[in-house]
Amino acid sequence: MDNLLNLSERSDKSSNRTKEPLFEYNGKIYYGNKSQCYDSMCLFSENQTLSFETLPVLGSDAPEYLMELYVESLDQSLEQSLDQSLNNHLFNIMSIDQDEKKNESNLLKFLKLIDQYPTKQLSIDLLENELIRYMDERIGKIGKDQMVQIIEIFDKYQLKTMCLYLHQNNLST
C-alpha cells in the first residue's frame, strides 16, 4: 500500500510540464505530456507508425473522474521513473467509488477502460493484488450481474492469486 500514490498529492509537480491535447473522450479533450503519455499507452506505443491529423477519440463508459485519474497516471509516469523509491503503478484503486445513480460499483467500468487502453504502468495484471484488496473491502457493494462480468475479465487475464481469492470466497463462476 505504501507504493500507491494519491495522484492529487503529486499533481503540483506535473503541472509545470507542457500540456498538449492527447485525445477526446465523451466530448471532452484531455491534456498531458503527449510523447510521455503516448509512449505509456500500449495503443500508441505499439503502433509507432501512427500519425494523427485529428485528435484520437477514445470510447468507453467510464465516468469522467476515472478518465481524469487515468490520464493523470499517464502524466505521472515520468516522475515515477525518476523516483527510485517507487516500483509500481501510480493509480490508487481504492479511489474508485460507487455510481450513486445506478447504485453499483464503478470497478467494472474501470476494468473495461484499462482492458481496452492498458498502459505500461496500469493494466489489470499489474493491479492484481490491489484488485484483491478492493474486492475484499467492497465485495458487498458489487452487484451479482457486475460480479459475473468482473470475473470474466479476471479469467481473461488468468490471474492466479485472484482465482484463489475468488474460489476461497465462493465467488468463482
Buried (B, 14 or more C-beta within 10 A) or exposed (E): EEEBBEBEEBEEEBEEEEEEEBBBBBEEEBBBBBEBBBBBBEBBBEEEEEEEEEEBEBEBEBBEEBBBBBBBBBBBBBBBEEBEEBEBBBBBBBBBBBEEEEEBBBBBBBBBBBBEBBBBBBBBEBBBBBBBBBBEEBEEEBBEEBBEBBBEBBBEBEBEEBBEBBEEEEBBE
